[in-house]
């Protein structure tokens, strides 16, 4: 459940990349459908366990982070993200 779901077109210049981290697949799908209507490039994870590698691989412009996740919760992940010099300013 920690793999990136990527069924969008490949990155296009100018498209905003959004990474959704939520264990509720239905909610991921609703948010994905809504944002894709506005031409956002959507990627998602079902837990926070692969977050740092996904940030490196995808390079999102914004992160939508659930608070209640299996394993590390969203607050812990956010604290770790803010402590990372390279990614600490990513909008969440």
C-alpha positions, -999 to +999 in steps of 0.1 A: +000+000+000+030+023+001+036+024-037+030+055-057-002+053-078+006+072-110-020+068-138-016+103-151+002+115-182+039+120-179+050+153-165+043+183-186+061+217-181+039+240-161+016+214-145+015+215-108+024+181-092+003+171-061+013+142-039-016+128-018-008+107+012-039+090+025-049+054+034-085+059+023-085+049-014-119+064-020-109+097-007-077+096-028-099+089-059-123+118-052-095+143-047-076+129-077-107+133-100-114+168-087-079+180-092-073+164-125-103+184-138-081+214-132-051+199-149-030+190-118-007+161-120-016+137-092+004+111-075-006+092-043+006+070-015-015+048+009+009+054+038+038+076+048+064+048+047+076+058+013+071+095+016+107+107+015+116+086-015+084+096-033+093+133-027+127+127-042+113+108-072+082+129-080+093+163-068+058+175-060+048+212-057+024+205-029+016+177-004-018+167+008-011+147+040-037+128+061-032+130+098-044+095+107-022+071+088-009+035+094+025+036+110+038+072+114+009+097+116+007+129+095+021+151+123+052+129+127+057+129+089+053+167+088+078+172+116+103+150+097+096+169+065+101+203+082+135+191+096+147+182+061+166+212+047+160+203+011+122+197+013+113+216+045+095+244+027+072+222+006+036+234+011+015+209+030 
